[in-house]
Each structure stands twice: as structure tokens, then as C-alpha cells.
Amino acid sequence: MKFAVIGYGGHSKVICELILSQKGNEIIGYFDDKFEEIRLIENTYFGPVLSAKRMADYFHEIKFVIAIGNNKARKAIANKLDILEKYYATVIHKSAIISPTAKIGNGSVVMPNSVINADTEIGLHAIINTGSIIEHDSIVGDFVHVSPGVTLTGAVHLDEGVSIGAGSTIIPNRKVGKWSVIGAGATVINDIPAFCTAVGVPARISKVNEEEGELIDKHSI
Ligand SMILES: CC(C)(COP(=O)(O)OP(=O)(O)OC[C@H]1O[C@@H](n2cnc3c(N)ncnc32)[C@H](O)[C@@H]1OP(=O)(O)O)[C@@H](O)C(=O)NCCC(=O)NCCS
């Protein structure tokens, strides 16, 4: 499978290694606005984000992946590129354990040693980072980032754009509202509303980011 990778930073490095660890995969280009114009260097394209769209004209069966860790930036780029979801790859490391009843959306990545259990639903362009556990019946929205070592116990619901800090735990049947941020090492025992930051054990709201949230909705960045 041929891949075009959008983003050329730290998170992208990890995703590229993951793509290339699977036999038959090849990366034909890297696209990031740090490149001013499209160039072909040793059979690999480097170009600004929007030039990635042209790759679909040159290569049949190409798949795209947005390899950017920041949720808002990932959503902004997905909107800017406006590529049909079916052209985005779902990238899953071979060491991840995925229930046959789990559903994982296009553009999402599942990092090494993660476990995704029965009847979970992972949306589009989500990141399930290294060694995280998504327990049964959980719902993970579009553009969510579940950081390394997180445990979502049963039937946890994360709305769009939520970011869960490394090593956090969320007890069963709790919901985190859209674009909220949970600090590293938190234990979430109550529902967390949208557009908040919550930290600590048990997690308490430390900041309300409503204005930022409204902007995200209005401009759909
Ligand atoms: C929660 C977080 C987003 C807060 O960032 P912020 O809004 O810039 O907040 P600040 O650093 O200004 O800290 C604000 C307060 O929260 C506290 N705080 C910050 N992060 C905390 C955490 N994870 N746990 C407990 N308290 C925390 C700070 O000590 C500070 O307390 P004070 O007001 O009493 O001094 C950030 O600290 C964090 O934990 N990010 C997760 C990073 C991560 O896991 N990344 C994984 C990438 S793969």
C-alpha cells in the first residue's frame, strides 16, 4: 500500500515507523507547510499540505494519514484537505489487540501494545497511543487523542476533540465533553463538561476554555 503522510514532526515519525513496519507498505510523500513547494527527492515527494491532494492523481490506491498529534490542528488539516474519508488509512500496529466487534474509523491510528475491547467505537482521525486500553462499549469521538498508558474502563464516552493526558484513568460510564482536556495522571470519576481542562486525582476542572470551543465550532477548524 502507498501512503502519503501529512505532517512532518515528532508524531509523524512514530506513525511512519508504524506504517513501514508492515510488509508491502511504502511512503511516497511527506506533506507539511514547512515545505514551500513540492519536490521529488530520491523517489519521495516533499510538499506543502495542500499539494498532497495531487498525489491521488498520480498514484492509484494511495492512502492518506494525518500524522499530527494536536487535535485541533488535525481537524483543521482534514477540513482544509477535504479528501473523502475512504481515502484515509486506518493504521494499526501489529502488537495491538483489537476485538473483532470493535469499529475503528478511517484516519485513526492505534499504537503498539494498545488493547481495544468488545463493542467499542473509535471515530475518524483519532489517536490511540502506545499501551492504552479502551475497554468494552466505550465510544471515542473524531479527532480524539488518547495518550500513552491511558485506561478507559467500560462504556466511557469521549466526545469530539477530547485529549486524555498520559497515564490517566476514567472510571466506567463517564463522559468527557467535546474538546476538553484531561491532564496527565488524572483519575476521572465524574462527567467532565465540554471545553474544560480537568486535572488531578480525582480530576477537578482547572480551566474552562469555552471561548476557544466556540471558535472551533464556528470555523470548524
Ligand atoms: C493539564 C495540562 C494540559 C495543563 O496545561 P495548562 O493549561 O497549560 O496548565 P498549567 O501548566 O498552566 O497548570 C495549571 C495548574 O494545573 C496544575 N496541573 C497541570 N497539569 C497537571 C496535571 N497533569 N496534574 C495535576 N495538576 C496539574 C498546575 O500545577 C497548575 O496548578 P496551580 O494553578 O496550582 O499552580 C497539562 O499540564 C497536561 O497534563 N497535559 C498532558 C500532557 C500529555 O500527557 N501529553 C501526552 C502526549 S503523547
The ligand as an ORCA input file, in Angstrom:
! r2SCAN-3c Opt
* xyz 0 1
  C      -3.418     19.532     32.016
  C      -2.473     20.276     31.144
  C      -2.998     20.273     29.693
  C      -2.493     21.706     31.724
  O      -1.872     22.603     30.924
  P      -2.090     24.171     31.216
  O      -3.499     24.560     30.941
  O      -1.021     24.842     30.418
  O      -1.918     24.330     32.772
  P      -0.703     24.882     33.612
  O       0.559     24.161     33.272
  O      -0.726     26.377     33.494
  O      -1.137     24.462     35.083
  C      -2.295     24.993     35.699
  C      -2.434     24.330     37.045
  O      -2.758     22.948     36.897
  C      -1.750     22.127     37.524
  N      -1.524     20.975     36.637
  C      -1.140     20.989     35.356
  N      -1.094     19.751     34.867
  C      -1.441     18.937     35.864
  C      -1.571     17.531     35.944
  N      -1.366     16.759     34.897
  N      -1.968     17.005     37.124
  C      -2.200     17.788     38.206
  N      -2.092     19.146     38.169
  C      -1.721     19.709     37.011
  C      -0.516     23.018     37.636
  O       0.318     22.599     38.684
  C      -1.141     24.355     37.886
  O      -1.555     24.410     39.239
  P      -1.545     25.794     40.087
  O      -2.508     26.698     39.372
  O      -1.993     25.366     41.431
  O      -0.128     26.265     40.016
  C      -1.042     19.690     31.114
  O      -0.316     20.013     32.308
  C      -1.033     18.185     30.949
  O      -1.100     17.394     31.913
  N      -1.007     17.764     29.666
  C      -0.988     16.358     29.292
  C       0.289     16.085     28.509
  C       0.337     14.669     27.984
  O       0.005     13.709     28.637
  N       0.760     14.561     26.729
  C       0.870     13.273     26.076
  C       1.384     13.465     24.676
  S       1.584     11.982     23.822
*
